[in-house]
Amino acid sequence: MSMPFYVSPEQLMKDRADFARKGIARGRSVIAVQYADGVLFVSENPSQALHKVSEIYDRIAFAAVGRYNEFENLRIAGVRLADMRGYAYDRRDVTGRGLANAYAQTLGTIFSSGGEKPYEVEIFVAEIGDAAEDDQLYRLTYDGQVADEHGYAVMGGAADVVAGHLAQHYVAGASLEDTLRVAVAALGHSESEDRVIPAGDLEVAALDRTRTQPRKFLRLRAARLAEILGGRGAEEADETAPEDAVAGSGPRQSGQDDPADPTDQVSGATPPLEDPVTGEPPVAPPVAPPVAPPVAPPPPAPEPDQPGTPPPPTEPGQV
């Protein structure tokens, strides 16, 4: 009978922690930032189908980085737990702290178990209150540790570099637009050079307390992001006019002719033929101005009737 290799518990936990950290570092960073009206989540995610930021309940949001199939299972479990608790008791009993504790127990049990590999995920759980002082942001690591964050937090990818940029440019109580610009600039910051992330490669969502609906989760689409970020990633229009453009021509309505363009013809008309020798269109001869037709002289007045002269014939209908 063969004996299994002995590994000390300290070495086993260290190997499992290194394995989980390496998997998380391969993902793209996710930023959670508190602003004046809630909590903003920003991530670089070119996929339009696999979301890293989602809604859990009315005032609770979920963000994760790492293996998608693993944190998606955690998200679904959190949604079910929140729905069951809100249905059995009251919607006010569903809190971000309770959800974070449930996630911590699950991640800690999986990490300490020797039968399966640890989850390669890190999680944000955020809840907004009626005021900015009541907002809560929790960060959960792969081994079940819970940290209460304030202001901003970063996980995944080059988290230290991104967090260093946020530490220099973050302003508490800023607007959504200003906070979004700072967060996107931090995502594109690196030790070598900064890069511009197109609006189509960003996934941005927020918990906005100013919304009138009970559900405070809001996802910002690419059009809104391009408007806030100044058309980042959009194709620039060609500002140079074409070489064959005619001076004075501009945008016209469909079917409208341009009086400044001599070659512009009415829709359906045949364009003038070119001269076979010079290659230029024939010059139309000058047209003389219209002349009014001559006025016919009035008919002569009839002479007085003479004896023996028959009267002029009358047309039908005349009396």
BAZA-194820 format. One line per 2 residues: number of its first residue (from 0); for each residue x, y, z of N, C-alpha, C. Coordinates in nm, 3 decimals. Each point is the difference from the previous one (the first is absolute). Example, Ala and Ser with C-alpha at 12.3 -4.5 7.8 and 13.67 -1.06 7.14 Angstrom:
// BAZA-194820
0 = 1.319/-0.569/0.780/-0.089/0.119/0.000/0.090/0.120/0.000  -0.035/0.105/-0.072/0.082/0.119/0.006/-0.077/0.109/0.073
//
This chain:
// BAZA-194820
0 = 0.085/-0.119/0.000/-0.085/0.119/0.000/0.089/0.124/0.000  -0.022/0.088/-0.096/0.081/0.121/-0.012/-0.049/0.106/0.096
2 = 0.094/0.078/0.051/-0.032/0.107/0.094/-0.005/0.133/-0.075  -0.099/0.084/0.024/-0.006/0.131/-0.067/0.112/0.090/0.050
4 = 0.038/0.096/-0.087/0.103/0.096/0.038/-0.055/0.093/0.107  0.084/0.029/0.094/-0.041/0.089/0.108/0.036/0.144/-0.037
6 = -0.096/0.088/0.017/0.020/0.144/-0.021/-0.054/0.071/0.124  0.080/0.087/0.056/-0.043/0.072/0.120/-0.118/0.091/-0.032
8 = -0.087/0.024/0.098/-0.115/0.089/-0.025/0.042/0.140/-0.044  0.109/0.051/0.055/0.045/0.134/-0.040/0.040/0.004/-0.147
10 = 0.072/-0.102/-0.044/0.041/-0.004/-0.140/-0.119/-0.022/-0.092  -0.096/-0.081/0.045/-0.119/-0.024/-0.081/-0.080/0.128/-0.019
12 = -0.020/0.077/0.106/-0.075/0.125/-0.010/0.076/0.102/-0.086  0.131/0.001/0.013/0.080/0.093/-0.080/-0.010/-0.033/-0.149
14 = 0.008/-0.127/-0.033/-0.011/-0.039/-0.141/-0.138/0.033/-0.056  -0.103/-0.024/0.079/-0.136/0.032/-0.047/-0.019/0.150/-0.016
16 = 0.058/0.078/0.089/-0.012/0.146/-0.010/0.075/0.052/-0.123  0.120/-0.053/-0.025/0.075/0.042/-0.119/-0.074/-0.038/-0.127
18 = -0.061/-0.116/-0.001/-0.076/-0.043/-0.117/-0.117/0.095/-0.027  -0.073/0.038/0.104/-0.115/0.089/-0.018/0.044/0.140/-0.041
20 = 0.109/0.050/0.060/0.045/0.136/-0.034/0.047/0.009/-0.144  0.067/-0.100/-0.049/0.046/0.003/-0.139/-0.118/0.000/-0.097
22 = -0.102/-0.078/0.031/-0.118/0.000/-0.087/-0.072/0.133/0.000  -0.008/0.067/0.115/-0.068/0.129/0.008/0.080/0.108/-0.071
24 = 0.133/-0.006/0.010/0.084/0.102/-0.062/-0.006/-0.004/-0.152  -0.039/-0.113/-0.056/-0.012/-0.008/-0.147/-0.123/0.072/-0.053
26 = -0.095/0.032/0.085/-0.119/0.071/-0.044/0.023/0.150/-0.008  -0.097/0.070/-0.059/0.006/0.146/-0.010/-0.055/0.063/0.128
28 = 0.052/0.116/0.032/-0.034/0.065/0.127/-0.145/0.048/0.000  -0.056/0.003/0.120/-0.133/0.055/0.025/0.013/0.105/0.109
30 = -0.059/0.117/-0.024/0.008/0.112/0.093/-0.139/0.026/0.057  -0.007/0.018/0.131/-0.122/0.044/0.068/0.031/0.133/0.066
32 = -0.076/0.104/-0.036/0.027/0.136/0.047/-0.130/0.059/0.055  0.010/0.064/0.114/-0.114/0.071/0.056/0.000/0.144/-0.053
34 = -0.116/0.045/-0.045/-0.015/0.138/-0.046/-0.117/0.063/0.073  -0.041/0.117/-0.042/-0.096/0.078/0.078/-0.133/-0.070/0.015
36 = -0.046/-0.071/-0.104/-0.134/-0.057/0.000/-0.001/-0.152/0.006  0.111/-0.064/0.032/-0.002/-0.146/0.007/0.138/-0.060/-0.015
38 = 0.000/-0.119/-0.060/0.123/-0.077/-0.021/0.010/-0.033/-0.147  0.119/0.021/-0.058/0.025/-0.023/-0.142/0.095/-0.117/-0.016
40 = -0.033/-0.088/-0.097/0.085/-0.115/-0.033/0.049/0.018/-0.144  0.130/-0.013/-0.019/0.061/0.017/-0.132/0.094/-0.117/-0.023
42 = -0.010/-0.060/-0.118/0.086/-0.112/-0.035/0.023/0.001/-0.150  0.113/-0.053/-0.041/0.028/-0.021/-0.142/-0.048/-0.138/-0.039
44 = -0.104/-0.005/-0.081/-0.063/-0.127/-0.037/-0.051/0.011/-0.143  0.076/-0.047/-0.099/-0.047/0.010/-0.139/-0.123/-0.084/-0.028
46 = -0.026/-0.104/0.079/-0.114/-0.088/-0.024/-0.129/0.071/0.038  -0.099/-0.011/-0.088/-0.131/0.059/0.026/-0.097/-0.100/0.062
48 = 0.039/-0.125/0.013/-0.088/-0.104/0.053/0.039/-0.042/0.141  0.129/-0.002/0.032/0.048/-0.045/0.130/0.027/0.122/0.087
50 = -0.091/0.028/0.092/0.011/0.119/0.084/0.078/-0.032/0.126  0.083/0.096/0.040/0.074/-0.009/0.125/-0.068/0.079/0.111
52 = -0.095/0.085/-0.035/-0.073/0.081/0.097/-0.149/-0.029/-0.021  -0.070/-0.030/0.108/-0.141/-0.037/-0.010/-0.075/0.049/0.123
54 = -0.131/-0.012/-0.008/-0.089/0.039/0.109/-0.036/-0.122/0.083  -0.001/0.017/0.132/-0.043/-0.106/0.091/-0.140/0.028/0.052
56 = -0.023/0.121/0.049/-0.131/0.036/0.054/-0.023/0.148/-0.023  -0.100/0.057/0.066/-0.040/0.137/-0.029/0.116/0.098/0.012
58 = 0.073/-0.006/0.110/0.108/0.094/0.028/0.137/-0.066/0.007  0.011/-0.122/-0.046/0.122/-0.079/0.014/0.051/-0.039/-0.138
60 = 0.130/0.015/-0.021/0.064/-0.037/-0.126/0.116/-0.095/0.028  0.039/-0.070/-0.105/0.102/-0.104/0.009/0.099/0.020/-0.114
62 = 0.129/-0.006/0.032/0.105/0.007/-0.101/0.106/-0.103/0.036  0.061/-0.059/-0.103/0.097/-0.107/0.025/0.104/0.001/-0.110
64 = 0.113/-0.065/0.031/0.108/-0.018/-0.096/0.056/-0.139/0.024  0.045/-0.064/-0.108/0.053/-0.135/0.010/-0.067/-0.091/-0.101
66 = -0.024/-0.124/0.039/-0.066/-0.097/-0.088/-0.149/0.029/-0.006  -0.050/0.014/-0.124/-0.139/0.041/-0.017/-0.096/-0.105/0.054
68 = 0.024/-0.128/-0.027/-0.096/-0.102/0.043/-0.008/-0.009/0.151  0.108/0.032/0.070/-0.001/-0.009/0.145/-0.074/0.119/0.063
70 = 0.031/0.123/-0.042/-0.071/0.111/0.063/-0.143/0.014/-0.053  -0.031/-0.061/-0.114/-0.139/-0.001/-0.044/-0.084/-0.091/0.090
72 = 0.056/-0.111/0.043/-0.071/-0.085/0.096/-0.023/0.073/0.131  0.098/0.077/0.044/-0.018/0.077/0.122/-0.106/0.109/-0.017
74 = -0.002/0.063/-0.114/-0.101/0.104/-0.023/-0.140/-0.058/0.002  -0.021/-0.112/-0.067/-0.132/-0.062/-0.002/-0.042/-0.042/0.141
76 = 0.093/-0.055/0.077/-0.032/-0.038/0.137/-0.037/0.122/0.084  0.068/0.113/-0.022/-0.034/0.122/0.073/-0.137/0.054/-0.037
78 = -0.036/-0.007/-0.127/-0.133/0.046/-0.043/-0.108/-0.086/0.064  0.020/-0.131/0.002/-0.100/-0.089/0.061/-0.012/0.024/0.150
80 = 0.113/0.019/0.066/-0.005/0.027/0.144/-0.073/0.130/0.029  0.027/0.105/-0.076/-0.065/0.128/0.022/-0.150/-0.008/-0.028
82 = -0.038/-0.070/-0.105/-0.143/-0.012/-0.032/-0.074/-0.079/0.107  0.058/-0.108/0.047/-0.066/-0.080/0.103/-0.013/0.076/0.131
84 = 0.104/0.073/0.037/-0.006/0.077/0.124/-0.099/0.115/-0.011  -0.002/0.067/-0.112/-0.095/0.109/-0.017/-0.143/-0.047/-0.008
86 = -0.022/-0.118/-0.057/-0.136/-0.054/-0.010/-0.048/-0.053/0.134  0.088/-0.068/0.076/-0.040/-0.061/0.126/-0.016/0.103/0.112
88 = 0.081/0.104/-0.002/-0.004/0.100/0.107/-0.045/0.135/-0.056  0.095/0.082/-0.034/-0.031/0.132/-0.055/0.116/0.042/-0.088
90 = -0.029/0.086/-0.097/0.104/0.044/-0.092/0.109/0.078/0.072  -0.034/0.063/0.110/0.100/0.075/0.076/0.096/-0.092/0.075
92 = -0.036/-0.126/0.013/0.088/-0.095/0.069/0.113/-0.050/-0.090  -0.006/0.030/-0.128/0.107/-0.038/-0.093/0.105/0.111/0.003
94 = 0.117/-0.029/0.055/0.105/0.100/0.016/0.128/-0.048/-0.066  0.085/0.094/-0.031/0.129/-0.035/-0.058/0.090/-0.070/0.100
96 = -0.011/0.035/0.127/0.083/-0.066/0.102/-0.037/-0.147/0.013  -0.128/-0.031/0.000/-0.042/-0.139/0.009/0.043/-0.081/-0.122
98 = -0.008/0.062/-0.117/0.042/-0.069/-0.122/0.151/-0.021/-0.002  0.076/0.098/0.048/0.146/-0.015/0.005/0.040/-0.110/0.098
100 = -0.069/-0.012/0.112/0.031/-0.106/0.095/-0.029/-0.138/-0.060  -0.107/-0.011/-0.075/-0.031/-0.128/-0.064/0.106/-0.037/-0.104
102 = 0.046/0.098/-0.078/0.106/-0.026/-0.096/0.131/-0.039/0.071  0.029/0.065/0.112/0.123/-0.030/0.073/-0.001/-0.144/0.052
104 = -0.112/-0.047/0.050/-0.008/-0.138/0.047/0.019/-0.098/-0.114  -0.059/0.030/-0.116/0.014/-0.092/-0.113/0.143/-0.005/-0.051
106 = 0.063/0.116/-0.019/0.137/0.002/-0.051/0.098/-0.059/0.101  -0.020/0.027/0.128/0.089/-0.057/0.100/-0.010/-0.151/0.008
108 = -0.120/-0.055/-0.014/-0.016/-0.145/0.003/0.066/-0.065/-0.121  -0.016/0.061/-0.117/0.061/-0.058/-0.119/0.152/0.009/0.006
110 = 0.053/0.111/0.053/0.146/0.015/0.004/0.065/-0.099/0.097  -0.061/-0.021/0.115/0.059/-0.089/0.100/-0.024/-0.147/-0.029
112 = -0.091/-0.031/-0.091/-0.026/-0.139/-0.033/0.112/-0.054/-0.089  0.045/-0.121/0.031/0.107/-0.058/-0.080/-0.050/-0.081/-0.118
114 = -0.129/-0.014/-0.014/-0.054/-0.083/-0.107/-0.014/0.069/-0.133  -0.003/0.132/-0.004/-0.017/0.075/-0.124/0.090/0.122/0.003
116 = 0.024/0.053/-0.116/0.089/0.117/-0.010/-0.072/0.124/0.051  0.073/0.099/0.048/-0.066/0.124/0.045/-0.054/0.079/-0.118
118 = -0.100/0.082/0.029/-0.056/0.087/-0.103/0.100/0.109/-0.034  0.020/0.022/-0.130/0.089/0.107/-0.047/-0.081/0.126/-0.026
120 = -0.058/0.055/0.106/-0.088/0.116/-0.014/0.024/0.097/0.116  -0.030/0.126/-0.027/-0.015/0.102/0.103/-0.130/0.074/-0.030
122 = -0.066/0.048/0.105/-0.136/0.050/-0.012/-0.013/0.135/0.068  -0.080/0.087/-0.063/-0.050/0.122/0.063/-0.149/-0.017/0.027
124 = -0.043/0.038/0.118/-0.142/0.008/0.034/-0.025/0.141/0.051  -0.086/0.075/-0.067/-0.025/0.140/0.035/-0.148/0.020/0.028
126 = -0.028/0.086/0.095/-0.137/0.038/0.034/-0.003/0.150/0.024  -0.101/0.066/-0.052/-0.013/0.145/0.020/-0.113/0.026/0.098
128 = 0.014/0.110/0.074/-0.102/0.043/0.094/-0.065/0.129/-0.045  -0.072/0.061/0.090/-0.068/0.125/-0.033/0.097/0.117/-0.008
130 = 0.116/-0.013/0.059/0.103/0.106/-0.005/0.133/-0.065/-0.031  0.097/0.083/-0.038/0.131/-0.053/-0.035/0.069/-0.066/0.119
132 = -0.031/0.046/0.123/0.063/-0.060/0.118/-0.049/-0.142/0.025  -0.114/-0.036/-0.056/-0.057/-0.134/0.022/0.043/-0.101/-0.105
134 = 0.077/0.041/-0.100/0.045/-0.095/-0.104/0.100/-0.098/0.059  -0.008/-0.124/-0.050/0.088/-0.106/0.048/0.064/-0.070/-0.119
136 = 0.128/-0.029/0.011/0.075/-0.068/-0.104/0.089/-0.106/0.066  -0.022/-0.125/-0.038/0.073/-0.112/0.057/0.080/-0.069/-0.110
138 = 0.121/-0.038/0.037/0.086/-0.075/-0.091/0.029/-0.137/0.061  -0.026/-0.105/-0.076/0.021/-0.136/0.046/0.107/-0.067/-0.085
140 = 0.097/-0.062/0.066/0.108/-0.067/-0.070/-0.031/-0.148/-0.018  0.091/-0.070/-0.066/-0.020/-0.140/-0.034/-0.009/-0.090/0.123
142 = 0.058/0.041/0.115/0.000/-0.084/0.120/-0.108/0.037/0.099  -0.093/0.089/-0.040/-0.112/0.034/0.087/0.021/0.119/0.089
144 = 0.109/0.073/-0.013/0.021/0.119/0.081/-0.086/0.115/-0.051  -0.051/0.078/0.093/-0.088/0.113/-0.032/0.067/0.128/0.045
146 = 0.002/0.099/-0.090/0.058/0.132/0.032/-0.103/0.107/-0.033  -0.019/0.092/0.094/-0.092/0.113/-0.019/0.077/0.115/-0.063
148 = -0.028/0.029/-0.127/0.073/0.102/-0.074/-0.072/0.134/0.008  0.079/0.106/-0.014/-0.055/0.136/0.002/0.064/0.080/-0.114
150 = -0.083/0.074/-0.070/0.050/0.084/-0.109/0.011/-0.076/-0.130  0.098/-0.088/-0.010/0.022/-0.076/-0.124/0.072/-0.129/0.035
152 = -0.006/-0.095/-0.092/0.070/-0.128/0.016/0.022/-0.058/-0.139  0.108/-0.078/-0.015/0.036/-0.062/-0.128/0.033/-0.146/0.026
154 = -0.040/-0.086/-0.091/0.036/-0.141/0.009/0.026/-0.054/-0.140  0.087/-0.100/-0.009/0.031/-0.063/-0.127/0.101/0.077/-0.082
156 = 0.074/-0.071/-0.087/0.096/0.065/-0.089/0.110/0.069/0.078  0.043/0.116/-0.051/0.102/0.081/0.067/-0.069/0.091/0.101
158 = -0.053/-0.060/0.107/-0.080/0.075/0.097/0.083/0.106/0.071  0.127/-0.029/0.030/0.083/0.098/0.072/0.026/0.125/-0.083
160 = 0.024/-0.016/-0.130/0.027/0.115/-0.086/-0.127/0.085/-0.016  -0.113/-0.066/-0.020/-0.126/0.073/-0.017/-0.038/0.071/0.129
162 = 0.018/-0.068/0.114/-0.033/0.063/0.128/0.091/0.120/0.028  0.127/-0.007/-0.040/0.089/0.114/0.018/-0.044/0.122/-0.080
164 = -0.049/-0.022/-0.122/-0.050/0.113/-0.080/-0.126/0.058/0.062  -0.088/-0.086/0.053/-0.121/0.051/0.064/0.032/0.078/0.126
166 = 0.101/-0.042/0.073/0.036/0.070/0.123/0.042/0.144/-0.028  0.054/0.027/-0.118/0.045/0.134/-0.034/-0.110/0.087/-0.059
168 = -0.100/-0.060/-0.065/-0.099/0.078/-0.074/-0.142/-0.013/0.053  -0.024/-0.088/0.095/-0.137/-0.018/0.050/-0.042/0.120/0.085
170 = -0.124/0.045/-0.023/-0.058/0.110/0.075/-0.132/-0.048/0.059  -0.013/0.004/0.130/-0.122/-0.045/0.066/-0.115/0.096/-0.030
172 = -0.119/-0.058/-0.023/-0.118/0.081/-0.026/-0.008/0.060/-0.138  0.076/-0.053/-0.096/-0.003/0.053/-0.137/-0.124/-0.051/-0.072
174 = -0.026/0.057/-0.116/-0.115/-0.040/-0.080/0.028/-0.132/-0.071  -0.105/-0.055/-0.059/0.016/-0.127/-0.072/0.094/0.015/-0.118
176 = -0.012/0.109/-0.074/0.084/0.019/-0.118/0.147/0.014/0.037  0.030/0.081/0.101/0.140/0.019/0.040/0.059/-0.128/0.058
178 = -0.079/-0.072/0.079/0.049/-0.125/0.057/0.026/-0.103/-0.109  -0.085/-0.003/-0.100/0.019/-0.096/-0.110/0.127/0.031/-0.078
180 = 0.028/0.126/-0.026/0.122/0.035/-0.072/0.125/-0.040/0.079  -0.002/0.022/0.129/0.115/-0.037/0.082/0.018/-0.151/0.002
182 = -0.110/-0.075/0.011/0.010/-0.146/0.004/0.049/-0.058/-0.131  -0.046/0.053/-0.112/0.044/-0.050/-0.131/0.147/0.033/-0.022
184 = 0.042/0.119/0.042/0.142/0.034/-0.012/0.086/-0.091/0.087  -0.050/-0.038/0.116/0.076/-0.092/0.085/0.010/-0.139/-0.061
186 = -0.106/-0.046/-0.067/0.006/-0.130/-0.065/0.103/-0.002/-0.113  0.013/0.109/-0.071/0.097/0.006/-0.109/0.140/0.036/0.043
188 = 0.019/0.028/0.129/0.133/0.038/0.048/0.086/-0.124/0.023  0.125/0.009/-0.037/0.096/-0.108/0.023/0.135/0.063/0.033
190 = 0.094/-0.083/0.040/0.131/0.050/0.036/0.079/0.050/-0.121  -0.025/-0.058/-0.117/0.075/0.039/-0.119/-0.065/0.119/-0.072
192 = -0.127/-0.015/-0.038/-0.069/0.107/-0.071/-0.150/-0.016/0.022  -0.071/0.111/-0.016/-0.145/-0.002/0.014/-0.064/-0.030/-0.134
194 = -0.112/-0.069/0.004/-0.072/-0.034/-0.122/-0.144/0.048/0.012  -0.061/0.020/-0.115/-0.138/0.046/-0.008/-0.090/-0.122/-0.023
196 = -0.094/-0.021/0.088/-0.092/-0.113/-0.011/-0.125/0.048/-0.074  -0.035/-0.063/-0.112/-0.122/0.043/-0.071/-0.124/-0.020/0.085
198 = -0.101/0.080/-0.028/-0.125/-0.009/0.077/-0.067/-0.135/-0.020  0.018/-0.062/-0.118/-0.062/-0.129/-0.023/0.062/-0.113/0.078
200 = 0.120/0.019/0.056/0.067/-0.104/0.079/-0.018/0.020/0.149  -0.086/0.091/0.040/-0.023/0.028/0.141/-0.134/-0.057/0.045
202 = -0.001/-0.052/0.120/-0.125/-0.039/0.067/-0.016/0.087/0.123  -0.103/0.081/0.000/-0.020/0.099/0.107/-0.142/-0.015/0.052
204 = -0.012/-0.005/0.130/-0.131/-0.005/0.066/0.010/0.078/0.130  -0.116/0.037/0.053/-0.001/0.083/0.120/-0.124/-0.032/0.083
206 = 0.014/0.021/0.129/-0.113/0.004/0.092/-0.029/0.148/0.025  -0.110/0.049/-0.057/-0.032/0.142/0.002/-0.120/0.022/0.091
208 = 0.021/0.072/0.110/-0.109/0.021/0.096/-0.100/0.104/-0.048  0.034/0.076/-0.105/-0.092/0.101/-0.051/-0.110/-0.059/-0.088
210 = 0.008/-0.125/-0.036/-0.104/-0.062/-0.081/-0.128/-0.012/0.080  -0.112/0.024/-0.067/-0.129/-0.007/0.068/-0.051/-0.142/0.017
212 = 0.052/-0.094/-0.079/-0.042/-0.138/0.012/0.060/-0.063/0.125  -0.066/-0.103/0.054/0.061/-0.072/0.114/0.132/-0.065/-0.035
214 = 0.015/-0.043/-0.124/0.125/-0.061/-0.043/0.095/0.112/-0.043  0.114/0.008/0.067/0.094/0.108/-0.019/0.115/-0.036/-0.095
216 = -0.001/-0.118/-0.054/0.109/-0.043/-0.087/-0.019/0.061/-0.138  0.108/0.054/-0.055/-0.003/0.066/-0.130/0.123/-0.041/-0.079
218 = -0.022/-0.044/-0.123/0.111/-0.038/-0.087/0.017/0.107/-0.107  0.121/0.051/-0.015/0.029/0.105/-0.097/0.044/-0.064/-0.131
220 = -0.072/0.033/-0.107/0.029/-0.057/-0.130/0.111/0.078/-0.072  0.040/-0.055/-0.116/0.114/0.057/-0.072/-0.028/0.142/-0.046
222 = -0.123/0.029/-0.040/-0.032/0.136/-0.047/0.016/0.102/0.113  -0.048/-0.034/0.118/0.016/0.091/0.114/0.146/0.013/0.039
224 = 0.074/-0.109/-0.005/0.142/0.007/0.034/0.077/0.087/-0.099  -0.031/-0.014/-0.129/0.067/0.083/-0.100/-0.033/0.148/0.020
226 = -0.122/0.028/0.043/-0.036/0.140/0.026/0.075/0.057/0.119  0.015/-0.081/0.105/0.069/0.050/0.120/0.150/0.009/-0.023
228 = 0.055/-0.101/-0.069/0.145/-0.006/-0.020/0.046/0.078/-0.123  -0.090/0.070/-0.066/0.039/0.082/-0.114/0.016/-0.077/-0.129
230 = -0.089/-0.096/-0.029/0.008/-0.076/-0.125/0.117/-0.093/-0.008  0.047/-0.048/0.115/0.117/-0.089/0.003/-0.030/-0.127/-0.078
232 = 0.087/-0.031/-0.097/-0.014/-0.123/-0.076/-0.091/0.012/-0.120  -0.070/0.114/-0.015/-0.088/0.016/-0.115/0.080/0.041/-0.122
234 = -0.047/-0.037/-0.116/0.069/0.034/-0.125/-0.016/0.149/-0.028  0.110/0.064/-0.030/-0.003/0.142/-0.028/-0.047/0.024/-0.143
236 = -0.082/0.100/-0.015/-0.053/0.032/-0.133/0.108/0.067/-0.083  -0.003/-0.023/-0.131/0.098/0.059/-0.091/-0.035/0.145/-0.021
238 = 0.090/0.088/0.047/-0.028/0.144/-0.008/0.044/0.061/-0.132  0.081/-0.069/-0.080/0.048/0.056/-0.125/-0.105/-0.022/-0.108
240 = -0.021/0.104/-0.082/-0.098/-0.010/-0.106/0.058/-0.079/-0.116  -0.080/-0.072/-0.078/0.052/-0.074/-0.114/0.055/0.095/-0.105
242 = 0.092/-0.053/-0.082/0.068/0.085/-0.099/-0.096/0.053/-0.105  -0.101/-0.080/-0.035/-0.092/0.043/-0.105/-0.119/0.074/0.056
244 = 0.009/0.046/0.126/-0.113/0.074/0.055/-0.006/0.137/-0.063  -0.119/0.051/-0.019/-0.022/0.130/-0.061/-0.013/0.103/0.110
246 = 0.065/0.111/-0.017/-0.007/0.105/0.101/-0.143/0.047/0.014  -0.040/0.014/0.128/-0.135/0.046/0.028/-0.098/-0.112/0.019
248 = 0.041/-0.125/-0.029/-0.093/-0.111/0.019/0.000/-0.038/0.146  -0.112/-0.043/0.052/-0.015/-0.037/0.140/-0.108/-0.104/0.012
250 = -0.034/-0.037/0.122/-0.106/-0.100/0.018/-0.132/0.053/-0.050  -0.065/-0.079/-0.080/-0.128/0.039/-0.058/-0.100/-0.108/0.028
252 = -0.125/0.034/-0.005/-0.106/-0.096/0.016/-0.005/-0.090/-0.122  -0.059/-0.117/0.021/-0.010/-0.096/-0.108/-0.084/0.056/-0.113
254 = 0.055/-0.005/-0.121/-0.073/0.049/-0.116/0.019/0.147/-0.026  0.075/0.072/0.084/0.020/0.144/-0.018/0.128/0.024/-0.079
256 = -0.004/0.088/-0.100/0.114/0.030/-0.084/0.083/0.110/0.062  0.128/-0.001/-0.034/0.091/0.102/0.048/0.016/0.106/-0.108
258 = -0.042/0.124/0.024/0.012/0.102/-0.104/0.145/0.036/-0.029  0.093/-0.023/0.095/0.140/0.035/-0.023/0.074/-0.106/-0.081
260 = -0.059/-0.117/-0.021/0.066/-0.107/-0.073/-0.061/-0.007/-0.139  0.077/0.038/-0.107/-0.059/-0.002/-0.135/-0.026/-0.141/-0.050
262 = 0.065/-0.099/0.058/-0.023/-0.138/-0.047/-0.114/-0.067/0.072  -0.056/0.067/0.102/-0.109/-0.061/0.074/-0.126/0.008/-0.083
264 = -0.059/-0.113/-0.028/-0.117/-0.006/-0.084/-0.118/-0.046/0.083  -0.115/0.026/-0.053/-0.121/-0.046/0.065/-0.002/-0.153/-0.005
266 = -0.053/-0.059/0.107/-0.003/-0.145/0.007/-0.074/-0.057/-0.120  0.066/-0.091/-0.074/-0.060/-0.062/-0.118/0.044/0.063/-0.129
268 = 0.064/0.122/0.001/0.044/0.065/-0.122/0.131/-0.059/-0.047  0.030/0.012/-0.129/0.122/-0.055/-0.058/0.111/0.103/0.010
270 = 0.117/-0.035/0.055/0.108/0.098/0.012/0.051/0.039/-0.137  0.058/0.119/-0.018/0.051/0.044/-0.130/0.119/-0.084/-0.042
272 = 0.011/-0.025/-0.129/0.111/-0.077/-0.054/0.125/0.086/-0.007  0.118/-0.065/0.009/0.125/0.073/-0.007/0.043/0.018/-0.146
274 = 0.078/0.104/-0.019/0.054/0.023/-0.133/0.107/-0.105/-0.029  -0.005/-0.070/-0.116/0.097/-0.107/-0.026/0.143/0.050/-0.017
276 = 0.020/0.129/-0.027/0.134/0.052/-0.023/0.059/0.057/0.128  -0.072/0.091/0.061/0.053/0.067/0.120/-0.031/-0.077/0.127
278 = -0.102/-0.087/-0.002/-0.037/-0.072/0.121/-0.081/0.083/0.096  -0.040/0.120/-0.038/-0.078/0.087/0.088/-0.146/-0.005/-0.043
280 = -0.090/0.024/0.093/-0.141/0.002/-0.038/-0.028/0.119/-0.092  -0.090/-0.019/-0.093/-0.030/0.111/-0.092/-0.061/0.116/0.074
282 = 0.038/0.117/-0.048/-0.054/0.122/0.058/-0.130/0.035/-0.069  -0.102/0.013/0.078/-0.130/0.031/-0.057/0.000/0.143/-0.052
284 = -0.057/0.026/-0.120/-0.004/0.138/-0.051/-0.085/0.087/0.090  0.037/0.128/0.003/-0.079/0.090/0.087/-0.144/0.007/-0.049
286 = -0.088/-0.002/0.092/-0.142/0.006/-0.031/-0.046/0.143/0.012  -0.063/0.048/-0.109/-0.050/0.138/0.002/-0.117/0.010/0.095
288 = -0.012/0.114/0.063/-0.114/0.015/0.091/-0.132/-0.007/-0.077  -0.102/-0.053/0.060/-0.129/-0.012/-0.071/-0.058/0.137/-0.035
290 = -0.059/0.005/-0.117/-0.061/0.125/-0.048/-0.151/-0.021/-0.006  -0.070/0.097/0.045/-0.146/-0.010/-0.001/-0.051/0.001/-0.144
292 = -0.099/-0.079/-0.032/-0.054/-0.001/-0.138/-0.066/0.133/-0.033  0.002/0.037/-0.131/-0.063/0.128/-0.037/-0.150/-0.002/0.026
294 = -0.047/0.116/0.034/-0.143/0.014/0.030/-0.076/0.019/-0.131  -0.098/-0.083/-0.020/-0.080/0.011/-0.124/-0.082/0.128/0.002
296 = -0.012/0.069/-0.120/-0.079/0.124/-0.002/-0.147/-0.030/0.023  -0.068/0.090/0.061/-0.144/-0.025/0.024/-0.077/-0.006/-0.133
298 = -0.105/-0.076/-0.004/-0.079/-0.009/-0.125/-0.064/0.134/-0.032  -0.019/0.029/-0.130/-0.063/0.130/-0.036/-0.142/0.008/0.048
300 = -0.039/0.121/0.034/-0.137/0.021/0.048/-0.097/-0.024/-0.114  -0.111/-0.062/0.025/-0.099/-0.025/-0.108/-0.061/0.131/-0.050
302 = -0.020/0.003/-0.129/-0.063/0.119/-0.059/-0.150/-0.004/0.025  -0.062/0.117/-0.002/-0.147/0.003/0.021/-0.071/-0.078/-0.110
304 = -0.110/-0.055/0.042/-0.077/-0.080/-0.095/-0.047/0.088/-0.117  0.010/-0.059/-0.116/-0.048/0.069/-0.120/-0.123/-0.074/-0.052
306 = -0.076/0.067/-0.068/-0.119/-0.069/-0.056/0.043/-0.113/-0.092  -0.062/-0.113/0.018/0.028/-0.115/-0.086/0.114/-0.086/0.049
308 = 0.065/0.033/0.114/0.113/-0.079/0.052/-0.056/-0.098/0.102  0.028/-0.128/-0.015/-0.055/-0.100/0.098/0.072/0.016/0.133
310 = -0.069/-0.029/0.110/0.064/0.010/0.133/0.105/-0.110/0.019  0.097/0.024/0.084/0.105/-0.103/0.022/-0.061/-0.123/0.068
312 = 0.055/-0.116/-0.032/-0.059/-0.123/0.060/0.029/-0.004/0.151  -0.088/-0.062/0.072/0.013/-0.013/0.146/0.041/-0.141/0.034
314 = 0.091/-0.014/0.099/0.043/-0.132/0.046/-0.105/-0.063/0.088  0.003/-0.130/0.013/-0.100/-0.066/0.086/0.019/0.046/0.145
316 = -0.104/0.018/0.070/0.004/0.045/0.138/-0.004/0.148/0.016  0.018/0.072/-0.108/-0.010/0.145/0.009/-0.143/0.045/-0.026
318 = -0.032/0.109/0.062/-0.136/0.053/-0.017/0.007/0.126/-0.083
//
